[in-house]
């Protein structure tokens, strides 16, 4: 049986299940208004305090499914609402609360009248069995607990205390584990079970097991490395990984088992019970089958891109070397032509005119020598790609033989060509058949494919393989057994399922396009006419029209000159503190280390100081080995830190720990002056890759030609960095904007989000509106933007030069249900926003959903542009939000100073640890500074200084001059102030 820990939740999560929920007017109206039957029951009690207490217990029982705990009082809103209906005073409840016997008798009476039952043994087992299918879907305790409580309320079973509920959740998780193990063992007949066990043992003289070898990176993209990946994939496929067995288990369950297999050593796995061991290994094989498929196709993509880039460099060199003779030749021919024209006009001898320019023999020699064709060929980058044909031919036959490529109608000729090459390679034929598919050959390839009027086989093969990678990128082509290169429709909820899922993920979106457009059209046309009128009168603040371009002036600074001196004065008061002491103190305020639980059994770490050391190694970009060397604690060894990193530190634990810090900061009074936690901004910060990680970096014109990775971070208006992820620098930031808004674990309720131009596309505008977010990017060159209108541009006077075209409303109408399906698929977690945006952004123009999303984005972008022109406050708000992100970048650069600020990790997982650790440390610095800035403000005010809130709204908590980031990393718990006390401020 699987071992489960009794404690499943962080302190903050436990509070969510035990504290009284926040009550708004809608909730009060729903649960705390008494009907006639309620009033009849209540009025059976004689005294006012008994009436109020009885009514409170009645309504709380129906709302929460439980009674009041010992010493728990109803919220004041409840007492006020009930007291008004009963015409009694809320304060009389104090007399009821002191009568414990009466309270218990009333509660028993209510349970009997309302038919609430206690959770007995048989009922508990029935509820546990009901929870098992949900536990199969998700292993996460938090949603399981929510589902359990909802079901108990539905069945009118009294909600027991949290430890009882945790035991039920644990039991359901154990049963779900057993179900998954049995299912994954089904195909392991005959010798398969022993072969699965053999994966945990080294082969021959190898020092590592086969399962570890299969998951090891193969190195930088090269043909030899790609062949190694194909060898691994072929070996994995000798197991039943292409059966549909895994489709009976949710992906999250398989991912959890696969992650366990990745982190456990082979010896630990071998110690598992046979059924659990083989199921865990099989889950890892399912994962490897998909990830190796994606790695192979991704490496092919990068190899082709590398060859194209090398071809561009070679063509540029050829142009430098051979371009001048060609230009000289062209100049000669131009002179000859001019002489011929003049000779004809003057009725002169054309031959004499030519020889006056160039001797006849030289002209004949020049024409007979096709030098210009050779030179033109050499300056074509694809000519040099074809010369490197052998590099691709080394792996192409195996690549095509191992995958089944599928496509829609538009890419059918390309898939046919792939099949032709597969047959040629299998038969070892070196000539093309007479008729080959050509519909996919683009103009840039045509010169090489049809060079000299004949079909060039090598160029044709390379053209097919290049178009194949582009088709996989865009979604025109998909592959069975891949996660990244699937059919677009496979990423979304099935047609017959998505409308049912609406019940769990309701949309703030009309059911029909007509309802949407009825609400949107008056707003759009109204703003168009308003901006037209204001612009023609010159009444738009800092906006003018110059020809067909808008000119939008810079945002005027409105921050008082008194802010900077106040910032310095407050910063000078902050105590000096070592980063280790700072983290200990923040952990005492909000125990974020409680989120880092053992992957194997859910237990908390025994030595929090050791865990903090491992987290700090990520945050400072020092690495575990160097951190162990820098620590004077003999118990902190590289092996110990690696153990903690393997079993306690994961993306989800970093996210949960970060949420603890962000939630704590959101409750601080000073943070409330910076914002209410409903707006945020995001931006990418590039870190160069060095050492072994250099080969795994990516290039991007925005960030230069040196390879690097991007840490993409979302920061709230309260300076809390509530989400971060690693992305490659060769993709647009825009793909990842929504991930941070949707997948953070904090209590922030973001409504408005800001980015710079890199975070903006029309499809992001559309998805933000569909998902309920207001998107407000700062768009570079906004003056050259184009508007999209329901009617012809001539209706909008001075705005007419800015109108690109009419909106294609029919496109949105025809795909309205598809847009709603897409939205539900994202909200339910079926597909991540970044993944589907990446697919849709590169999808061909013929795809209706991609076009409809773009068209809806044009509606939203036009509305936003018009508001940007009308509202200078919006411009200032966006700039202020982006400035907070820039300040965060500066702090991150200062904190991640080790290794010259380079990310030298090879794997994506290690790079993610760096990003998450850095974000956690920076969040801790922000919250620590916020607490002590608040105390510094109080000190200044106590000294009689005037410190208005209007100035404090512009103070930043992201300074670091007072924090010691270097030295020995020791943890002195005795230095942490006792609860309710703080460090002494500097004077």
Secondary structure, DSSP 4 states (H G I P E B T S, - for coil): -----S--S-HHHHHHHHSPPP--HHHHHHHS---HHHHHHHTTS-SHHHHHHHHHHHHHHHHHSS-PPTT----HHHHHHHHHHHT--GGGHHHHHT-HHHHHHHHHHHHHHHT-B---HHHHHHHHHHHHHHHHH---HHHHHHHHHHHHHHTTB----HHHHHHHHHHHHHHHHHHHHHHHHTT--TTHHHHHHHTTSB-TT-SSBHHHHHHS---SS-HHHHHHHHHHHHHHTTSS-SSSGGGGS-HHHHHHHHHHHHHS-HHHHHTS-HHHHHHHHHHHHHHHHHHHHHHHHHHHHHHHHHHHHHHHHHHHHHHHHHHHHHHHHHHHHHHHHHHHHHHHHHT--HHHHHHTTS-HHHHHHHHHS-HHHHHHHHTSHHHHHHHTHHHHHHHHHHHHHT--EEE-GGGHHHHHHHHHHHHHHHHT--S--SS---TT--HHHHHHHTGGGS--HHHHHHHHHHHHHHHHHHTSEEETT-SSS--GGGGSPPHHHHHHHTTTS--SS-SSHHHHHHHHHHHHHHHHHHHHHHHHTT-STTEEEETTEEEEPPPPP-S-THHHHHHHHHHHHSPPEEHHHHHHHHHHHS-GGGG-B-TTT-PBPS-HHHHHHHHHHHHTT--HHHHHHH---TT--HHHHHHHHHHT--HHHHHHHHHHHHHHHHTSHHHHHH--S-EEEEEEEEEEB-GGGGGG-EEEGGGEEEEEEEEEEEEETTS-EEEEEEEETTS-GGGGHHHHHHH--SS----EEEE-GGG--HHHHHHHHHHT-EEEE--TTGGG--EEESS-GGGGGGGGGGEEEE--HHHHHHTHHHHHHHHHHHHTTSS-HHHHHHHHHTS-TT-HHHHHHHHHHHHHHHHHHHHHHH-HHHHHHHHHHHHHHHHHHHHHHHHS-GGGG-B---SHHHHHHHHHHHHHHHHHHHHHHHHHHHHHHHHHHHTT----HHHHTT--S---TTEE-SS-----GGGSPPTT--PPPP-
